[in-house]
Amino acid sequence: MQTYTYMDNAAATRLDERVVEAMMPHFFQTYAVATSEFGYSLGIESREALDAARVTVAQRLDASREEFVFTSGDTESSNMAIKGVALALGEKKGKRLIVSKIEDFPVLHSARALERRGFGVTYAPVDGDGFVDLDALEKAIDKETILVSIQHANQEIGTVQDIGAIAKMCKKKGTLFHTDATHTFTRVPLSVSHVPADLVTVSAHTIHGPRGIGGLYIRDKTPIAKWMDGGFQEFDLRAGLENIPGAVGFAKAVELVNDEENERLRAMRDRMIDRLLAEVPETTLNGHRTQRVPQNANTTFHFIEGESIMLHLDMRGYAVSTGSACFSRSLEGSHVIFGIGGDHERAHGSIRFTLGRYNTMEEIDGIVSTISDIVAQLRKISPLAPH
């Protein structure tokens, strides 16, 4: 059987066995719904497990347990943040939002959904590395702007924004600030004690935790309305039975990420970028060279389709993702590459490599050598490549 190397960890990560071990008792022993101290014993044990998990995840953000709501993942968290604020403030303060052009789809599509309901949305521009233009952002915030949502790091090119400066700008302007930290949580330091963000999206699926569990930090006294009807779970902000095994698994995944692992990921990332740029001609790095998450490398191999590279890599036992339109249901190339000023050729030739706990330096060397061979072969038959 062919050995398969997975390098699409931004999409989802392999579950850590220690996370599974932590979750198992809550499937078969402490499996009741979470009840209060006035409920039955099994329910009280479930409540205690949920509360302990909440404290663990919230503490990683320097937040209190009362400020953290468990959700089904980053998509729900960002929808809750953006639509919840819109419901709470739309009729009271104004109907204007600001998001960056390169946000991930939960934020981008939530903003577009509100746009269809009469909200005004400003799409903040970014520079060639993916950084938001802070001067343009400041000028765009007016008295009717109820929320600014700028990601902590980009899902495709990995560029890490200066959200400290953005959060302080919003605070000064009297506007709420949300950041999607799905790709930075536990990988890049983020303390809500130092960064005055009002809402922060996080998820377990990118840190070797279970899928279907995430969370939203909501700063105390932040105006936000319940947007999903049903029960009174999660401080009456989210309806639906709590995913206790998922929450426990999320907390365990958070505990397992440490500085040593992040440094190892950074070393692998840097080796990959350095070798690709040095050994594969006509290759462009997408995103900032150093101000990027430790697990991300994204490059465009000019004159050929990312789709072709990805399929050839798959046949040789490597999993990566591409910004090519052929792998987009919208049949459009990467909005992120277009957002940083790239053209169709750059977008369609982009490949994203995202690393995780189970990758090795030997795999980095292996995939770079393989790509060098694949790119050379594909350019021989490409009508775009100079011959």
C-alpha positions as CSV (number, residue, x, y, z in Angstrom):
1,M,0.0,0.0,0.0
2,Q,1.3,3.5,-0.9
3,T,2.4,5.7,1.9
4,Y,0.2,8.9,1.9
5,T,1.5,12.2,3.2
6,Y,-1.2,14.7,4.3
7,M,-0.4,18.4,4.0
8,D,-3.9,19.9,4.0
9,N,-4.2,20.5,7.7
10,A,-5.9,23.9,7.3
11,A,-8.9,22.0,6.0
12,A,-8.9,19.5,8.8
13,T,-6.4,17.7,11.0
14,R,-6.0,14.0,12.0
15,L,-7.5,13.5,15.4
16,D,-4.9,12.9,18.1
17,E,-5.3,9.6,19.9
18,R,-5.0,11.3,23.3
19,V,-8.0,13.5,22.3
20,V,-10.0,10.4,21.5
21,E,-9.0,8.8,24.8
22,A,-10.3,11.9,26.7
23,M,-13.6,11.9,24.8
24,M,-14.5,8.2,25.1
25,P,-15.9,8.2,28.7
26,H,-18.4,10.9,27.6
27,F,-19.8,8.6,24.9
28,F,-20.3,5.5,27.1
29,Q,-20.2,6.6,30.8
30,T,-20.9,10.3,31.4
31,Y,-23.3,10.5,28.4
32,A,-26.2,12.4,29.9
33,V,-27.2,15.9,29.0
34,A,-25.7,18.6,31.2
35,T,-27.9,19.4,34.1
36,S,-27.6,21.9,37.0
37,E,-26.6,21.1,40.6
38,F,-30.3,20.3,41.1
39,G,-30.4,17.6,38.5
40,Y,-29.5,13.9,38.6
41,S,-25.9,12.7,39.2
42,L,-25.0,11.7,35.7
43,G,-26.2,15.0,34.4
44,I,-24.2,16.9,37.0
45,E,-21.1,15.0,36.0
46,S,-21.7,16.0,32.4
47,R,-22.1,19.6,33.4
48,E,-18.9,19.5,35.4
49,A,-17.0,18.1,32.4
50,L,-18.5,20.8,30.1
51,D,-17.5,23.5,32.5
52,A,-14.0,22.2,32.9
53,A,-13.5,22.1,29.2
54,R,-14.9,25.7,28.9
55,V,-12.3,26.9,31.4
56,T,-9.5,25.2,29.6
57,V,-10.3,26.7,26.2
58,A,-11.2,30.1,27.5
59,Q,-8.0,30.4,29.5
60,R,-5.9,29.9,26.3
61,L,-7.4,33.3,25.2
62,D,-7.0,34.8,28.7
63,A,-10.8,34.9,28.9
64,S,-13.2,34.0,31.7
65,R,-15.4,30.9,31.4
66,E,-18.5,33.1,31.2
67,E,-17.2,34.8,28.1
68,F,-16.8,31.6,26.0
69,V,-19.6,29.8,24.2
70,F,-19.2,26.4,22.6
71,T,-20.5,26.1,19.0
72,S,-20.5,23.5,16.2
73,G,-17.3,25.0,14.7
74,D,-15.9,28.2,13.1
75,T,-18.7,28.6,10.6
76,E,-21.3,28.8,13.3
77,S,-19.1,31.0,15.5
78,S,-18.6,33.6,12.8
79,N,-22.2,33.5,11.8
80,M,-23.2,34.0,15.5
81,A,-20.8,36.9,15.9
82,I,-21.8,38.8,12.7
83,K,-25.5,38.1,12.6
84,G,-25.9,38.3,16.4
85,V,-24.4,41.8,16.5
86,A,-26.5,42.8,13.4
87,L,-29.6,41.7,15.2
88,A,-28.6,43.5,18.4
89,L,-27.5,46.8,16.9
90,G,-28.9,47.1,13.4
91,E,-32.0,49.0,14.4
92,K,-30.3,50.9,17.3
93,K,-27.0,52.2,15.9
94,G,-26.6,51.5,12.2
95,K,-26.5,49.0,9.5
96,R,-22.9,49.1,8.3
97,L,-20.2,46.4,8.5
98,I,-16.6,46.2,7.4
99,V,-14.8,43.0,6.5
100,S,-11.6,42.4,4.5
101,K,-11.7,41.3,0.9
102,I,-9.8,38.1,1.8
103,E,-11.9,36.8,4.7
104,D,-12.8,33.1,4.9
105,F,-16.3,32.2,3.7
106,P,-18.1,32.1,7.1
107,V,-17.4,35.8,7.5
108,L,-17.6,36.8,3.8
109,H,-20.9,35.0,3.2
110,S,-22.4,36.2,6.5
111,A,-21.6,39.8,5.4
112,R,-23.1,39.2,2.0
113,A,-26.3,37.7,3.6
114,L,-26.7,40.8,5.6
115,E,-26.1,42.9,2.5
116,R,-29.1,41.3,0.9
117,R,-31.1,42.3,4.0
118,G,-30.3,46.0,3.6
119,F,-27.0,46.3,5.5
120,G,-24.1,48.2,3.9
121,V,-20.8,46.3,3.7
122,T,-17.4,47.8,3.1
123,Y,-14.8,45.3,1.8
124,A,-11.5,46.6,3.1
125,P,-8.6,46.3,0.7
126,V,-5.3,44.5,1.4
127,D,-1.8,44.9,0.1
128,G,0.3,42.4,-1.9
129,D,1.1,40.4,1.2
130,G,-2.5,40.3,2.4
131,F,-2.2,43.0,5.1
132,V,-5.3,45.2,5.6
133,D,-4.7,48.9,4.7
134,L,-5.0,50.4,8.2
135,D,-5.4,54.0,7.0
136,A,-8.2,53.0,4.6
137,L,-9.9,50.9,7.4
138,E,-9.8,53.8,9.8
139,K,-11.4,56.2,7.3
140,A,-14.1,53.6,6.5
141,I,-15.3,53.3,10.1
142,D,-18.1,55.8,10.6
143,K,-20.7,56.4,13.4
144,E,-23.1,53.8,11.8
145,T,-20.5,51.1,11.6
146,I,-21.6,48.4,14.1
147,L,-18.9,45.8,13.5
148,V,-15.5,45.3,11.9
149,S,-14.5,41.7,11.2
150,I,-10.8,41.1,10.2
151,Q,-9.3,37.7,10.4
152,H,-6.3,37.0,12.6
153,A,-4.6,35.1,9.8
154,N,-5.7,34.2,6.3
155,Q,-6.8,30.7,5.6
156,E,-5.0,30.4,2.3
157,I,-1.8,32.5,2.4
158,G,-1.3,32.5,6.1
159,T,-0.5,36.2,6.6
160,V,-1.0,37.3,10.2
161,Q,-2.8,40.6,10.7
162,D,-1.9,43.2,13.3
163,I,-5.2,42.7,15.0
164,G,-3.9,44.5,18.1
165,A,-3.7,47.7,16.2
166,I,-7.1,47.0,14.5
167,A,-8.9,46.2,17.7
168,K,-7.5,49.4,19.4
169,M,-8.6,51.4,16.4
170,C,-12.2,50.0,16.6
171,K,-12.3,50.6,20.4
172,K,-11.3,54.2,19.9
173,K,-14.0,54.6,17.2
174,G,-16.6,52.9,19.4
175,T,-17.1,50.0,17.0
176,L,-17.2,46.3,17.9
177,F,-14.4,44.1,16.5
178,H,-14.6,40.5,15.6
179,T,-11.6,38.3,14.5
180,D,-11.7,34.9,13.0
181,A,-8.8,33.1,14.8
182,T,-9.5,29.6,13.3
183,H,-6.0,29.3,11.9
184,T,-4.1,31.0,14.7
185,F,-5.7,29.7,17.9
186,T,-2.9,28.0,19.9
187,R,-0.4,28.6,17.0
188,V,0.0,32.4,17.3
189,P,-0.3,34.1,20.7
190,L,-3.7,35.8,21.3
191,S,-4.7,37.3,24.6
192,V,-8.0,39.2,24.9
193,S,-6.4,40.9,27.9
194,H,-4.0,42.7,25.6
195,V,-6.0,42.7,22.3
196,P,-9.3,44.4,23.0
197,A,-11.3,42.2,20.5
198,D,-15.0,41.9,21.4
199,L,-15.6,38.6,19.6
200,V,-13.1,35.8,18.6
201,T,-13.9,32.7,16.5
202,V,-12.0,29.5,17.3
203,S,-12.3,25.9,16.3
204,A,-10.9,22.4,17.2
205,H,-10.6,20.9,13.7
206,T,-7.4,22.7,12.9
207,I,-5.5,21.6,16.0
208,H,-6.0,17.8,15.9
209,G,-9.2,18.1,17.8
210,P,-12.7,16.7,16.9
211,R,-14.7,18.2,14.1
212,G,-18.1,19.7,14.8
213,I,-16.9,21.7,17.9
214,G,-15.7,25.3,18.1
215,G,-16.3,28.4,20.1
216,L,-16.9,32.1,20.2
217,Y,-15.3,34.4,22.8
218,I,-17.8,37.2,23.6
219,R,-16.4,40.0,25.8
220,D,-18.5,40.8,28.8
221,K,-21.3,43.2,28.0
222,T,-20.9,42.9,24.2
223,P,-24.3,43.5,22.6
224,I,-25.2,40.3,20.8
225,A,-28.6,38.7,20.1
226,K,-29.5,35.0,20.0
227,W,-29.8,34.1,16.3
228,M,-30.8,30.4,16.5
229,D,-34.0,29.5,18.3
230,G,-34.6,26.5,20.5
231,G,-33.4,25.9,24.0
232,F,-31.5,27.9,26.5
233,Q,-28.0,26.4,26.3
234,E,-24.7,28.2,26.4
235,F,-25.8,31.2,28.5
236,D,-29.0,31.3,26.4
237,L,-27.0,32.3,23.4
238,R,-27.1,29.0,21.5
239,A,-29.9,26.6,21.2
240,G,-29.2,22.8,21.1
241,L,-27.8,20.1,23.3
242,E,-24.2,20.6,24.2
243,N,-21.6,18.5,22.5
244,I,-19.9,17.4,25.7
245,P,-17.5,14.8,24.1
246,G,-16.6,17.4,21.5
247,A,-16.0,20.1,24.2
248,V,-13.8,17.7,26.2
249,G,-11.9,16.8,23.1
250,F,-11.4,20.4,22.2
251,A,-10.0,21.2,25.6
252,K,-7.6,18.2,25.4
253,A,-6.5,19.4,21.9
254,V,-5.8,22.8,23.3
255,E,-3.7,21.4,26.1
256,L,-1.6,19.4,23.7
257,V,-0.4,22.3,21.6
258,N,2.8,23.8,22.9
259,D,5.6,26.2,21.8
260,E,8.0,23.4,20.9
261,E,5.5,22.0,18.4
262,N,4.9,25.4,16.9
263,E,8.6,25.9,16.4
264,R,8.9,22.6,14.7
265,L,6.1,23.5,12.3
266,R,7.8,26.9,11.6
267,A,11.1,25.1,10.8
268,M,9.4,22.8,8.4
269,R,7.5,25.7,6.8
270,D,10.7,27.7,6.3
271,R,12.5,24.7,4.8
272,M,9.7,24.2,2.4
273,I,9.5,27.8,1.3
274,D,13.3,28.2,1.0
275,R,13.7,25.0,-1.1
276,L,10.7,25.7,-3.4
277,L,11.8,29.2,-4.2
278,A,15.4,28.1,-4.7
279,E,14.8,24.9,-6.7
280,V,11.7,25.5,-8.7
281,P,12.0,28.3,-11.2
282,E,9.2,30.8,-11.8
283,T,7.7,30.2,-8.3
284,T,6.1,33.0,-6.3
285,L,5.4,32.9,-2.5
286,N,1.9,34.1,-1.6
287,G,1.6,35.9,1.7
288,H,4.2,37.5,3.9
289,R,7.5,35.7,4.2
290,T,7.7,35.7,8.0
291,Q,4.5,37.3,9.4
292,R,2.5,34.1,8.7
293,V,1.2,31.2,10.7
294,P,3.9,28.6,11.4
295,Q,2.0,25.8,9.5
296,N,1.3,27.5,6.2
297,A,3.2,27.8,2.9
298,N,1.4,28.9,-0.3
299,T,3.2,29.2,-3.6
300,T,2.2,29.8,-7.3
301,F,4.0,27.7,-9.9
302,H,3.6,29.9,-13.0
303,F,2.5,28.7,-16.4
304,I,0.6,25.6,-15.1
305,E,-2.7,24.8,-13.4
306,G,-2.7,24.1,-9.6
307,E,-5.3,21.4,-10.4
308,S,-2.8,19.4,-12.5
309,I,-0.1,19.7,-9.8
310,M,-2.5,18.6,-7.1
311,L,-3.6,15.6,-9.0
312,H,-0.1,14.5,-9.8
313,L,0.9,14.9,-6.2
314,D,-2.1,12.8,-5.2
315,M,-1.0,10.0,-7.5
316,R,2.4,10.1,-5.8
317,G,0.9,10.1,-2.3
318,Y,0.6,13.7,-1.3
319,A,-2.5,15.7,-0.3
320,V,-2.5,19.5,-0.8
321,S,-5.1,22.0,-1.8
322,T,-5.2,24.5,-4.7
323,G,-6.7,27.9,-5.5
324,S,-7.6,26.7,-9.0
325,A,-11.2,27.4,-10.2
326,C,-11.5,23.8,-11.2
327,F,-11.7,22.9,-7.5
328,S,-14.1,25.6,-6.6
329,R,-17.9,25.0,-6.6
330,S,-18.3,28.7,-7.7
331,L,-16.0,28.0,-10.7
332,E,-14.0,31.1,-9.6
333,G,-10.3,31.1,-8.8
334,S,-9.1,32.0,-5.3
335,H,-10.6,35.3,-4.1
336,V,-7.6,35.6,-1.8
337,I,-5.0,35.6,-4.6
338,F,-7.2,38.1,-6.5
339,G,-7.5,40.2,-3.3
340,I,-3.7,40.6,-3.0
341,G,-3.5,41.7,-6.6
342,G,-2.9,38.4,-8.3
343,D,-4.2,37.6,-11.8
344,H,-6.0,34.5,-13.0
345,E,-2.7,32.7,-13.8
346,R,-1.4,33.3,-10.3
347,A,-4.6,32.2,-8.7
348,H,-5.0,29.1,-10.8
349,G,-1.4,28.0,-10.3
350,S,-1.4,28.3,-6.5
351,I,-0.9,25.4,-4.1
352,R,-1.4,25.6,-0.4
353,F,0.6,23.4,1.9
354,T,-0.5,23.3,5.5
355,L,1.4,21.3,8.1
356,G,0.4,19.5,11.2
357,R,1.7,17.5,14.2
358,Y,2.3,14.3,12.2
359,N,4.4,15.8,9.4
360,T,8.2,15.4,9.3
361,M,11.1,17.2,7.8
362,E,11.7,14.1,5.7
363,E,8.3,14.6,4.2
364,I,9.1,18.2,3.4
365,D,12.2,17.2,1.5
366,G,10.3,14.5,-0.3
367,I,7.4,16.7,-1.5
368,V,9.8,19.5,-2.7
369,S,11.7,17.0,-4.8
370,T,8.5,15.5,-6.1
371,I,7.1,19.0,-7.0
372,S,10.3,20.0,-8.8
373,D,9.9,16.9,-11.1
374,I,6.1,17.4,-11.6
375,V,6.4,21.1,-12.4
376,A,9.2,20.5,-14.9
377,Q,7.1,17.8,-16.7
378,L,3.9,19.9,-16.8
379,R,5.7,23.0,-18.1
380,K,7.0,20.9,-21.0
381,I,3.5,20.5,-22.3
382,S,2.0,23.9,-21.1
383,P,1.2,26.3,-24.0
384,L,1.8,29.2,-21.5
385,A,5.4,28.2,-20.5
386,P,8.3,29.7,-22.5
387,H,10.1,27.0,-24.5
